[in-house]
Amino acid sequence: MPYIISRFGASWAAGVELPIRAMEQPVGLGVAASGMLDLPGGNSYDSLGSTQAKLRSQVITISGGWLAADAAATTTKIDALRALVGTRNYLWSSSDGGSTNRFRLARCLDVRAMARPGIARWATYEMDFELAAGPWNGTAHTLESTTLDASPHDVVTTNGGNTRVRNAIITVTAATTNITVLGVSLAGKFDWHWTGTLTVGNVLLIDCGTKRITNNSVDAYATFALQAGHADNDWLPLDAGSNTISVHLTGGADSTFKLTYNDGWA
């Protein structure tokens, strides 16, 4: 069974159930951003090179029916769905009724309902959602407290989806001695260094999606630098399948490294 968009809310359990009887909805991901530039003479240049293009935002329409217990329940359902218009939350899809879910940030733009006189329990709906750029989020991965007992230390993680993840979050906690250099690389993809002083017990937080870095909650972006081996627009692109990340440290023996992200699904 394919994944069906069936709820809208902060979580699957708390989400408003959407009408999916006699349902029709898109199963594609949306359009990728183009890097193609037209040049004089009829030539073109692909500014993205071999990098996988980012996925644009998109507007989708889902339609379906809702069978209520009685006429009053039909009115209650229509009112609940109309109340979603303009709100921003997560769209949830599932293939098995809620055990395995995927989600994507979206805004409800419109709800259109069609009721038929004499059939008080049944109404059909069309709902428009504007989806944020990026893939659907699948299973969450939190690589807890990997000890950096050598430099370099390989951290192996698997993106179990089918498309690139760009918004992983790195958390490094200094131990033993202060960290003065953190290097993160994957041959042929990314290579960057952060320099500074991460004091024992403090946390360096690197959000690779928003490209924000804090040292003990204080902005620390200024000492971040891409290296010659960096070959991507993203800081930490995790393609589908296994990814081996090499972590280098100056100081901070036995510090901990945590990587947080969700599988990416097209």
KOLVEXVEX-930046 format. One record per atom (N, C-alpha, C): residue in one letter; atom name; residue number from 1; x, y, z. Coordinates in steps of 0.2 Angstrom, whole numbers, plus 5000, padded with zeros to 4 digits. Layout:
! residues N
A:CA:NUM:X:Y:Z
...
END
This chain:
! residues 266
M:N:1:5004:4994:5000
M:CA:1:5000:5000:5000
M:C:1:5004:5006:5000
P:N:2:5003:5011:4996
P:CA:2:5007:5017:4996
P:C:2:5006:5021:5002
Y:N:3:5010:5026:5003
Y:CA:3:5009:5031:5009
Y:C:3:5003:5036:5007
I:N:4:4999:5036:5012
I:CA:4:4993:5040:5011
I:C:4:4993:5046:5016
I:N:5:4992:5052:5013
I:CA:5:4992:5058:5017
I:C:5:4985:5058:5021
S:N:6:4985:5058:5028
S:CA:6:4979:5057:5031
S:C:6:4978:5061:5037
R:N:7:4983:5065:5039
R:CA:7:4983:5069:5045
R:C:7:4987:5075:5045
F:N:8:4985:5080:5049
F:CA:8:4988:5087:5049
F:C:8:4988:5089:5056
G:N:9:4995:5090:5059
G:CA:9:4995:5092:5065
G:C:9:5002:5092:5068
A:N:10:5004:5093:5074
A:CA:10:5010:5093:5077
A:C:10:5013:5086:5077
S:N:11:5009:5081:5078
S:CA:11:5011:5074:5078
S:C:11:5006:5070:5075
W:N:12:5008:5064:5073
W:CA:12:5003:5059:5070
W:C:12:4997:5058:5075
A:N:13:4998:5057:5081
A:CA:13:4993:5055:5086
A:C:13:4988:5061:5087
A:N:14:4991:5067:5087
A:CA:14:4987:5073:5088
A:C:14:4984:5077:5082
G:N:15:4986:5074:5076
G:CA:15:4984:5077:5070
G:C:15:4977:5076:5069
V:N:16:4974:5081:5065
V:CA:16:4967:5081:5063
V:C:16:4966:5076:5057
E:N:17:4962:5071:5058
E:CA:17:4961:5066:5052
E:C:17:4958:5070:5046
L:N:18:4961:5068:5041
L:CA:18:4958:5071:5034
L:C:18:4954:5066:5031
P:N:19:4949:5068:5027
P:CA:19:4945:5063:5023
P:C:19:4948:5059:5018
I:N:20:4949:5053:5018
I:CA:20:4952:5049:5013
I:C:20:4948:5043:5010
R:N:21:4941:5043:5012
R:CA:21:4937:5039:5008
R:C:21:4936:5041:5001
A:N:22:4936:5036:4996
A:CA:22:4936:5038:4989
A:C:22:4941:5044:4987
M:N:23:4947:5043:4990
M:CA:23:4953:5048:4990
M:C:23:4956:5048:4984
E:N:24:4958:5054:4982
E:CA:24:4963:5055:4977
E:C:24:4968:5060:4979
Q:N:25:4975:5059:4978
Q:CA:25:4980:5063:4981
Q:C:25:4986:5062:4977
P:N:26:4991:5067:4976
P:CA:26:4997:5066:4972
P:C:26:5002:5061:4976
V:N:27:5006:5057:4973
V:CA:27:5011:5053:4976
V:C:27:5018:5056:4974
G:N:28:5019:5061:4970
G:CA:28:5025:5063:4968
G:C:28:5028:5068:4974
L:N:29:5034:5070:4973
L:CA:29:5038:5074:4978
L:C:29:5037:5081:4976
G:N:30:5037:5083:4970
G:CA:30:5037:5090:4968
G:C:30:5043:5091:4963
V:N:31:5044:5097:4961
V:CA:31:5049:5099:4956
V:C:31:5056:5101:4959
A:N:32:5061:5099:4956
A:CA:32:5068:5101:4959
A:C:32:5070:5107:4956
A:N:33:5073:5111:4960
A:CA:33:5076:5118:4958
A:C:33:5081:5117:4952
S:N:34:5080:5121:4947
S:CA:34:5085:5120:4941
S:C:34:5091:5125:4942
G:N:35:5097:5123:4940
G:CA:35:5103:5127:4940
G:C:35:5105:5129:4933
M:N:36:5101:5127:4928
M:CA:36:5103:5129:4922
M:C:36:5102:5136:4920
L:N:37:5108:5138:4917
L:CA:37:5108:5145:4915
L:C:37:5109:5146:4907
D:N:38:5105:5149:4903
D:CA:38:5106:5150:4896
D:C:38:5111:5155:4895
L:N:39:5116:5153:4890
L:CA:39:5121:5157:4888
L:C:39:5121:5160:4881
P:N:40:5124:5165:4879
P:CA:40:5124:5167:4872
P:C:40:5126:5162:4867
G:N:41:5123:5162:4862
G:CA:41:5125:5157:4857
G:C:41:5121:5150:4857
G:N:42:5116:5150:4861
G:CA:42:5112:5144:4862
G:C:42:5115:5139:4867
N:N:43:5120:5141:4870
N:CA:43:5123:5136:4875
N:C:43:5120:5137:4882
S:N:44:5122:5132:4886
S:CA:44:5119:5133:4893
S:C:44:5124:5130:4898
Y:N:45:5123:5132:4904
Y:CA:45:5128:5131:4910
Y:C:45:5124:5128:4916
D:N:46:5126:5122:4918
D:CA:46:5122:5120:4924
D:C:46:5126:5122:4930
S:N:47:5124:5127:4934
S:CA:47:5127:5129:4940
S:C:47:5128:5125:4946
L:N:48:5123:5119:4945
L:CA:48:5124:5114:4951
L:C:48:5129:5109:4950
G:N:49:5131:5108:4944
G:CA:49:5136:5103:4942
G:C:49:5133:5096:4944
S:N:50:5137:5092:4947
S:CA:50:5134:5085:4949
S:C:50:5130:5085:4955
T:N:51:5130:5091:4959
T:CA:51:5126:5091:4965
T:C:51:5119:5089:4964
Q:N:52:5116:5085:4968
Q:CA:52:5108:5084:4968
Q:C:52:5105:5091:4969
A:N:53:5100:5092:4965
A:CA:53:5096:5099:4966
A:C:53:5091:5098:4972
K:N:54:5090:5104:4975
K:CA:54:5086:5104:4981
K:C:54:5078:5104:4978
L:N:55:5074:5102:4982
L:CA:55:5067:5101:4980
L:C:55:5063:5107:4982
R:N:56:5060:5110:4977
R:CA:56:5056:5116:4978
R:C:56:5050:5115:4983
S:N:57:5047:5121:4985
S:CA:57:5041:5120:4988
S:C:57:5035:5119:4983
Q:N:58:5030:5116:4985
Q:CA:58:5024:5115:4980
Q:C:58:5018:5115:4984
V:N:59:5012:5116:4979
V:CA:59:5006:5116:4982
V:C:59:5002:5110:4979
I:N:60:4999:5106:4984
I:CA:60:4996:5100:4982
I:C:60:4988:5100:4984
T:N:61:4984:5096:4980
T:CA:61:4977:5096:4982
T:C:61:4976:5089:4983
I:N:62:4972:5088:4989
I:CA:62:4970:5081:4991
I:C:62:4963:5081:4991
S:N:63:4959:5076:4989
S:CA:63:4952:5075:4989
S:C:63:4950:5069:4992
G:N:64:4944:5069:4995
G:CA:64:4941:5063:4998
G:C:64:4935:5064:5002
G:N:65:4932:5059:5004
G:CA:65:4925:5059:5007
G:C:65:4926:5058:5015
W:N:66:4921:5060:5019
W:CA:66:4921:5058:5026
W:C:66:4913:5056:5027
L:N:67:4913:5050:5030
L:CA:67:4906:5048:5032
L:C:67:4906:5049:5040
A:N:68:4901:5053:5042
A:CA:68:4900:5055:5049
A:C:68:4894:5050:5052
A:N:69:4894:5051:5059
A:CA:69:4889:5047:5062
A:C:69:4882:5049:5061
D:N:70:4881:5056:5060
D:CA:70:4875:5059:5059
D:C:70:4876:5066:5056
A:N:71:4870:5070:5055
A:CA:71:4871:5076:5052
A:C:71:4875:5081:5056
A:N:72:4874:5081:5063
A:CA:72:4878:5085:5067
A:C:72:4885:5084:5067
A:N:73:4887:5078:5066
A:CA:73:4894:5076:5066
A:C:73:4897:5078:5059
T:N:74:4893:5078:5054
T:CA:74:4896:5081:5048
T:C:74:4897:5088:5048
T:N:75:4893:5092:5052
T:CA:75:4894:5099:5053
T:C:75:4900:5100:5057
T:N:76:4901:5096:5062
T:CA:76:4907:5097:5066
T:C:76:4913:5095:5062
K:N:77:4913:5090:5058
K:CA:77:4919:5089:5054
K:C:77:4921:5094:5049
I:N:78:4916:5097:5046
I:CA:78:4917:5103:5041
I:C:78:4920:5108:5045
D:N:79:4917:5110:5051
D:CA:79:4920:5116:5054
D:C:79:4927:5114:5057
A:N:80:4929:5108:5058
A:CA:80:4936:5107:5061
A:C:80:4941:5107:5055
L:N:81:4939:5105:5049
L:CA:81:4943:5106:5043
L:C:81:4944:5113:5041
R:N:82:4938:5117:5041
R:CA:82:4939:5124:5039
R:C:82:4943:5128:5044
A:N:83:4944:5126:5050
A:CA:83:4948:5129:5055
A:C:83:4955:5128:5053
L:N:84:4957:5124:5049
L:CA:84:4964:5123:5047
L:C:84:4967:5128:5042
V:N:85:4962:5131:5039
V:CA:85:4964:5136:5034
V:C:85:4969:5141:5036
G:N:86:4974:5142:5033
G:CA:86:4979:5147:5035
G:C:86:4984:5145:5040
T:N:87:4983:5139:5044
T:CA:87:4988:5136:5049
T:C:87:4994:5133:5046
R:N:88:4999:5132:5049
R:CA:88:5005:5129:5047
R:C:88:5007:5124:5052
N:N:89:5008:5118:5049
N:CA:89:5009:5112:5054
N:C:89:5012:5106:5049
Y:N:90:5012:5100:5052
Y:CA:90:5015:5095:5048
Y:C:90:5009:5091:5045
L:N:91:5010:5089:5038
L:CA:91:5006:5084:5035
L:C:91:5009:5077:5036
W:N:92:5005:5072:5038
W:CA:92:5007:5066:5040
W:C:92:5004:5061:5035
S:N:93:5009:5056:5033
S:CA:93:5007:5051:5028
S:C:93:5009:5044:5031
S:N:94:5005:5039:5030
S:CA:94:5006:5032:5032
S:C:94:5004:5027:5028
S:N:95:5007:5021:5028
S:CA:95:5005:5016:5024
S:C:95:5002:5010:5028
D:N:96:5002:5011:5034
D:CA:96:4999:5006:5039
D:C:96:4995:5008:5044
G:N:97:4992:5014:5044
G:CA:97:4988:5017:5049
G:C:97:4991:5020:5055
G:N:98:4997:5022:5054
G:CA:98:5000:5026:5060
G:C:98:5006:5023:5063
S:N:99:5008:5016:5061
S:CA:99:5014:5014:5065
S:C:99:5020:5016:5061
T:N:100:5020:5017:5055
T:CA:100:5026:5020:5051
T:C:100:5024:5026:5047
N:N:101:5027:5032:5049
N:CA:101:5024:5038:5046
N:C:101:5030:5042:5043
R:N:102:5028:5046:5039
R:CA:102:5032:5052:5036
R:C:102:5029:5058:5036
F:N:103:5032:5064:5037
F:CA:103:5029:5070:5038
F:C:103:5033:5076:5034
R:N:104:5030:5081:5033
R:CA:104:5032:5087:5030
R:C:104:5029:5093:5032
L:N:105:5033:5098:5033
L:CA:105:5030:5105:5035
L:C:105:5026:5108:5029
A:N:106:5020:5110:5031
A:CA:106:5015:5113:5026
A:C:106:5010:5118:5029
R:N:107:5007:5122:5025
R:CA:107:5002:5126:5027
R:C:107:4995:5125:5023
C:N:108:4990:5124:5027
C:CA:108:4983:5123:5023
C:C:108:4981:5130:5020
L:N:109:4980:5130:5014
L:CA:109:4978:5136:5010
L:C:109:4970:5136:5009
D:N:110:4967:5131:5008
D:CA:110:4960:5131:5007
D:C:110:4957:5124:5008
V:N:111:4950:5125:5010
V:CA:111:4946:5119:5011
V:C:111:4940:5120:5007
R:N:112:4938:5115:5003
R:CA:112:4931:5116:4999
R:C:112:4927:5109:5001
A:N:113:4921:5110:5003
A:CA:113:4917:5105:5005
A:C:113:4911:5105:5001
M:N:114:4909:5099:4999
M:CA:114:4903:5098:4995
M:C:114:4898:5093:4998
A:N:115:4892:5095:5001
A:CA:115:4887:5091:5004
A:C:115:4881:5090:4999
R:N:116:4878:5085:5000
R:CA:116:4872:5083:4996
R:C:116:4866:5083:5000
P:N:117:4861:5087:4998
P:CA:117:4854:5086:5002
P:C:117:4852:5079:5002
G:N:118:4849:5077:5008
G:CA:118:4847:5070:5009
G:C:118:4852:5065:5011
I:N:119:4858:5067:5010
I:CA:119:4864:5063:5012
I:C:119:4868:5066:5018
A:N:120:4865:5067:5023
A:CA:120:4867:5071:5029
A:C:120:4874:5069:5032
R:N:121:4875:5062:5031
R:CA:121:4881:5059:5034
R:C:121:4887:5060:5030
W:N:122:4887:5061:5024
W:CA:122:4892:5061:5019
W:C:122:4894:5068:5016
A:N:123:4900:5069:5015
A:CA:123:4902:5075:5012
A:C:123:4909:5074:5009
T:N:124:4910:5077:5003
T:CA:124:4917:5077:5000
T:C:124:4921:5083:5000
Y:N:125:4927:5083:5000
Y:CA:125:4931:5088:5002
Y:C:125:4937:5089:4997
E:N:126:4939:5095:4996
E:CA:126:4946:5096:4992
E:C:126:4950:5101:4997
M:N:127:4956:5099:4998
M:CA:127:4960:5103:5002
M:C:127:4967:5105:4999
D:N:128:4969:5111:4999
D:CA:128:4975:5113:4996
D:C:128:4980:5114:5002
F:N:129:4986:5111:5001
F:CA:129:4992:5112:5005
F:C:129:4998:5115:5002
E:N:130:5001:5120:5005
E:CA:130:5008:5122:5002
E:C:130:5013:5119:5006
L:N:131:5017:5114:5003
L:CA:131:5022:5111:5006
L:C:131:5029:5114:5006
A:N:132:5033:5115:5012
A:CA:132:5039:5118:5012
A:C:132:5044:5114:5008
A:N:133:5049:5117:5005
A:CA:133:5054:5114:5001
A:C:133:5058:5108:5005
G:N:134:5060:5103:5001
G:CA:134:5063:5097:5004
G:C:134:5059:5091:5004
P:N:135:5062:5085:5006
P:CA:135:5059:5079:5005
P:C:135:5054:5078:5011
W:N:136:5051:5072:5011
W:CA:136:5047:5070:5017
W:C:136:5052:5067:5022
N:N:137:5050:5068:5028
N:CA:137:5054:5065:5033
N:C:137:5052:5058:5036
G:N:138:5057:5054:5036
G:CA:138:5055:5047:5038
G:C:138:5057:5046:5045
T:N:139:5060:5040:5046
T:CA:139:5062:5037:5053
T:C:139:5068:5042:5056
A:N:140:5067:5044:5062
A:CA:140:5072:5048:5065
A:C:140:5078:5044:5067
H:N:141:5084:5047:5066
H:CA:141:5090:5044:5068
H:C:141:5094:5049:5073
T:N:142:5095:5046:5079
T:CA:142:5099:5050:5084
T:C:142:5105:5046:5086
L:N:143:5111:5047:5083
L:CA:143:5117:5043:5085
L:C:143:5119:5046:5092
E:N:144:5118:5042:5097
E:CA:144:5119:5045:5104
E:C:144:5126:5044:5106
S:N:145:5129:5049:5108
S:CA:145:5136:5049:5112
S:C:145:5141:5044:5109
T:N:146:5142:5045:5103
T:CA:146:5148:5041:5100
T:C:146:5154:5044:5103
T:N:147:5159:5040:5106
T:CA:147:5165:5043:5109
T:C:147:5170:5044:5103
L:N:148:5173:5050:5103
L:CA:148:5178:5051:5098
L:C:148:5185:5049:5101
D:N:149:5186:5043:5101
D:CA:149:5192:5040:5105
D:C:149:5198:5040:5101
A:N:150:5198:5043:5095
A:CA:150:5204:5043:5090
A:C:150:5203:5049:5085
S:N:151:5208:5052:5082
S:CA:151:5207:5057:5078
S:C:151:5211:5055:5071
P:N:152:5209:5054:5066
P:CA:152:5201:5054:5064
P:C:152:5197:5048:5067
H:N:153:5191:5049:5068
H:CA:153:5186:5044:5070
H:C:153:5181:5044:5065
D:N:154:5179:5038:5062
D:CA:154:5174:5037:5057
D:C:154:5167:5036:5061
V:N:155:5163:5040:5059
V:CA:155:5156:5039:5061
V:C:155:5152:5036:5055
V:N:156:5149:5030:5056
V:CA:156:5145:5028:5050
V:C:156:5137:5028:5052
T:N:157:5134:5031:5047
T:CA:157:5126:5032:5048
T:C:157:5123:5030:5041
T:N:158:5117:5028:5042
T:CA:158:5113:5026:5036
T:C:158:5107:5030:5035
N:N:159:5106:5033:5030
N:CA:159:5100:5037:5028
N:C:159:5096:5031:5024
G:N:160:5091:5029:5028
G:CA:160:5086:5023:5026
G:C:160:5081:5025:5020
G:N:161:5081:5032:5018
G:CA:161:5076:5034:5013
G:C:161:5079:5033:5006
N:N:162:5076:5037:5002
N:CA:162:5078:5036:4995
N:C:162:5081:5043:4992
T:N:163:5082:5048:4996
T:CA:163:5084:5054:4993
T:C:163:5088:5058:4999
R:N:164:5092:5063:4996
R:CA:164:5097:5066:5001
R:C:164:5094:5070:5007
V:N:165:5097:5070:5012
V:CA:165:5095:5074:5018
V:C:165:5100:5079:5019
R:N:166:5098:5085:5020
R:CA:166:5103:5091:5020
R:C:166:5103:5095:5027
N:N:167:5098:5093:5032
N:CA:167:5097:5097:5038
N:C:167:5099:5093:5044
A:N:168:5104:5089:5044
A:CA:168:5107:5085:5050
A:C:168:5110:5090:5055
I:N:169:5109:5088:5061
I:CA:169:5112:5092:5067
I:C:169:5117:5089:5070
I:N:170:5123:5092:5071
I:CA:170:5129:5089:5074
I:C:170:5129:5092:5081
T:N:171:5130:5088:5086
T:CA:171:5131:5090:5093
T:C:171:5138:5087:5096
V:N:172:5143:5091:5098
V:CA:172:5149:5089:5100
V:C:172:5150:5092:5107
T:N:173:5151:5087:5112
T:CA:173:5152:5089:5119
T:C:173:5160:5088:5121
A:N:174:5163:5093:5123
A:CA:174:5170:5092:5124
A:C:174:5171:5088:5131
A:N:175:5177:5084:5131
A:CA:175:5178:5080:5137
A:C:175:5186:5080:5137
T:N:176:5188:5079:5143
T:CA:176:5196:5078:5145
T:C:176:5199:5085:5144
T:N:177:5200:5088:5138
T:CA:177:5203:5094:5137
T:C:177:5199:5098:5132
N:N:178:5200:5105:5132
N:CA:178:5197:5109:5127
N:C:178:5198:5107:5120
I:N:179:5193:5107:5116
I:CA:179:5193:5106:5108
I:C:179:5195:5113:5105
T:N:180:5200:5113:5101
T:CA:180:5202:5119:5097
T:C:180:5201:5119:5090
V:N:181:5200:5113:5087
V:CA:181:5198:5112:5080
V:C:181:5194:5106:5079
L:N:182:5188:5107:5076
L:CA:182:5184:5101:5074
L:C:182:5184:5101:5066
G:N:183:5186:5095:5063
G:CA:183:5185:5094:5056
G:C:183:5180:5089:5055
V:N:184:5176:5090:5050
V:CA:184:5171:5085:5047
V:C:184:5172:5084:5040
S:N:185:5172:5078:5037
S:CA:185:5173:5077:5030
S:C:185:5170:5070:5028
L:N:186:5169:5070:5021
L:CA:186:5168:5064:5018
L:C:186:5171:5065:5011
A:N:187:5175:5060:5009
A:CA:187:5179:5061:5003
A:C:187:5175:5062:4997
G:N:188:5176:5068:4993
G:CA:188:5173:5069:4987
G:C:188:5166:5073:4988
K:N:189:5164:5074:4994
K:CA:189:5158:5077:4996
K:C:189:5159:5084:5000
F:N:190:5161:5083:5006
F:CA:190:5161:5089:5010
F:C:190:5168:5088:5015
D:N:191:5170:5094:5017
D:CA:191:5176:5095:5021
D:C:191:5176:5102:5024
W:N:192:5175:5102:5030
W:CA:192:5176:5109:5033
W:C:192:5178:5108:5041
H:N:193:5181:5114:5043
H:CA:193:5184:5115:5050
H:C:193:5180:5120:5054
W:N:194:5179:5119:5060
W:CA:194:5178:5124:5065
W:C:194:5184:5125:5070
T:N:195:5186:5131:5071
T:CA:195:5191:5132:5075
T:C:195:5189:5137:5081
G:N:196:5192:5136:5087
G:CA:196:5190:5141:5092
G:C:196:5191:5137:5099
T:N:197:5188:5138:5104
T:CA:197:5189:5135:5110
T:C:197:5182:5132:5113
L:N:198:5181:5126:5112
L:CA:198:5176:5123:5115
L:C:198:5178:5120:5122
T:N:199:5176:5123:5127
T:CA:199:5178:5121:5134
T:C:199:5175:5115:5136
V:N:200:5179:5111:5140
V:CA:200:5177:5104:5143
V:C:200:5170:5105:5146
G:N:201:5165:5101:5144
G:CA:201:5158:5101:5147
G:C:201:5154:5105:5143
N:N:202:5156:5109:5138
N:CA:202:5152:5113:5134
N:C:202:5150:5110:5127
V:N:203:5145:5113:5124
V:CA:203:5142:5109:5118
V:C:203:5143:5114:5112
L:N:204:5145:5111:5107
L:CA:204:5146:5114:5100
L:C:204:5140:5111:5096
L:N:205:5135:5116:5094
L:CA:205:5129:5114:5090
L:C:205:5130:5116:5083
I:N:206:5130:5112:5078
I:CA:206:5130:5114:5071
I:C:206:5124:5111:5067
D:N:207:5120:5116:5065
D:CA:207:5114:5115:5062
D:C:207:5116:5115:5054
C:N:208:5116:5110:5051
C:CA:208:5119:5110:5044
C:C:208:5113:5112:5039
G:N:209:5107:5112:5041
G:CA:209:5102:5114:5037
G:C:209:5101:5122:5037
T:N:210:5101:5125:5043
T:CA:210:5101:5132:5043
T:C:210:5108:5136:5043
K:N:211:5113:5131:5043
K:CA:211:5120:5134:5043
K:C:211:5121:5139:5049
R:N:212:5120:5136:5055
R:CA:212:5120:5140:5061
R:C:212:5125:5136:5066
I:N:213:5129:5139:5069
I:CA:213:5134:5136:5074
I:C:213:5134:5140:5080
T:N:214:5133:5136:5086
T:CA:214:5133:5140:5093
T:C:214:5138:5136:5097
N:N:215:5142:5139:5101
N:CA:215:5147:5137:5106
N:C:215:5144:5139:5113
N:N:216:5142:5134:5116
N:CA:216:5139:5135:5123
N:C:216:5133:5140:5122
S:N:217:5129:5139:5117
S:CA:217:5123:5144:5115
S:C:217:5125:5151:5113
V:N:218:5131:5152:5111
V:CA:218:5134:5158:5108
V:C:218:5136:5157:5101
D:N:219:5134:5162:5097
D:CA:219:5135:5161:5090
D:C:219:5143:5160:5089
A:N:220:5144:5155:5084
A:CA:220:5151:5154:5083
A:C:220:5153:5152:5076
Y:N:221:5149:5155:5072
Y:CA:221:5149:5154:5064
Y:C:221:5156:5157:5062
A:N:222:5158:5162:5064
A:CA:222:5164:5166:5061
A:C:222:5170:5162:5060
T:N:223:5171:5157:5064
T:CA:223:5177:5153:5064
T:C:223:5176:5146:5060
F:N:224:5171:5146:5056
F:CA:224:5169:5140:5052
F:C:224:5172:5141:5045
A:N:225:5175:5136:5042
A:CA:225:5178:5137:5035
A:C:225:5178:5131:5031
L:N:226:5176:5132:5025
L:CA:226:5176:5126:5020
L:C:226:5183:5125:5018
Q:N:227:5185:5118:5017
Q:CA:227:5191:5117:5015
Q:C:227:5192:5115:5008
A:N:228:5198:5114:5005
A:CA:228:5199:5113:4998
A:C:228:5195:5107:4995
G:N:229:5194:5102:5000
G:CA:229:5190:5096:4998
G:C:229:5183:5096:4998
H:N:230:5180:5102:5000
H:CA:230:5173:5103:5000
H:C:230:5170:5104:4993
A:N:231:5165:5099:4991
A:CA:231:5163:5099:4984
A:C:231:5156:5100:4983
D:N:232:5152:5103:4988
D:CA:232:5145:5103:4988
D:C:232:5142:5109:4991
N:N:233:5136:5111:4989
N:CA:233:5133:5117:4992
N:C:233:5131:5116:4999
D:N:234:5130:5110:5001
D:CA:234:5128:5108:5008
D:C:234:5133:5107:5012
W:N:235:5132:5108:5019
W:CA:235:5138:5106:5024
W:C:235:5138:5099:5025
L:N:236:5133:5095:5026
L:CA:236:5133:5088:5027
L:C:236:5128:5084:5024
P:N:237:5129:5084:5017
P:CA:237:5124:5080:5013
P:C:237:5124:5073:5015
L:N:238:5118:5070:5017
L:CA:238:5118:5062:5018
L:C:238:5114:5059:5013
D:N:239:5117:5056:5008
D:CA:239:5113:5053:5002
D:C:239:5110:5046:5005
A:N:240:5106:5044:5001
A:CA:240:5102:5037:5003
A:C:240:5108:5032:5004
G:N:241:5107:5028:5009
G:CA:241:5112:5023:5010
G:C:241:5117:5024:5016
S:N:242:5122:5021:5016
S:CA:242:5127:5022:5021
S:C:242:5132:5028:5019
N:N:243:5133:5031:5025
N:CA:243:5138:5037:5024
N:C:243:5143:5037:5030
T:N:244:5149:5037:5028
T:CA:244:5155:5037:5033
T:C:244:5158:5043:5034
I:N:245:5157:5046:5039
I:CA:245:5159:5053:5041
I:C:245:5166:5053:5045
S:N:246:5171:5056:5043
S:CA:246:5177:5057:5046
S:C:246:5177:5063:5051
V:N:247:5178:5062:5057
V:CA:247:5178:5067:5062
V:C:247:5186:5068:5065
H:N:248:5188:5074:5064
H:CA:248:5195:5075:5067
H:C:248:5195:5080:5072
L:N:249:5199:5079:5077
L:CA:249:5199:5084:5083
L:C:249:5206:5086:5085
T:N:250:5207:5092:5087
T:CA:250:5213:5094:5090
T:C:250:5211:5096:5098
G:N:251:5213:5092:5102
G:CA:251:5211:5092:5109
G:C:251:5205:5087:5110
G:N:252:5202:5088:5116
G:CA:252:5196:5085:5117
G:C:252:5196:5077:5117
A:N:253:5201:5073:5119
A:CA:253:5201:5066:5118
A:C:253:5195:5063:5122
D:N:254:5191:5059:5119
D:CA:254:5185:5055:5122
D:C:254:5179:5060:5122
S:N:255:5179:5065:5118
S:CA:255:5173:5069:5117
S:C:255:5168:5065:5114
T:N:256:5162:5068:5114
T:CA:256:5156:5064:5111
T:C:256:5153:5068:5105
F:N:257:5151:5064:5101
F:CA:257:5148:5066:5094
F:C:257:5141:5063:5093
K:N:258:5136:5068:5092
K:CA:258:5129:5065:5091
K:C:258:5127:5068:5084
L:N:259:5124:5064:5080
L:CA:259:5121:5066:5074
L:C:259:5114:5065:5074
T:N:260:5110:5070:5072
T:CA:260:5102:5069:5072
T:C:260:5099:5071:5065
Y:N:261:5095:5067:5063
Y:CA:261:5092:5068:5056
Y:C:261:5086:5063:5055
N:N:262:5082:5064:5050
N:CA:262:5077:5059:5048
N:C:262:5079:5057:5041
D:N:263:5077:5051:5040
D:CA:263:5077:5048:5033
D:C:263:5074:5053:5028
G:N:264:5076:5053:5022
G:CA:264:5073:5058:5017
G:C:264:5070:5053:5012
W:N:265:5064:5055:5010
W:CA:265:5060:5051:5006
W:C:265:5057:5056:5000
A:N:266:5058:5053:4994
A:CA:266:5055:5057:4988
A:C:266:5048:5054:4987
END
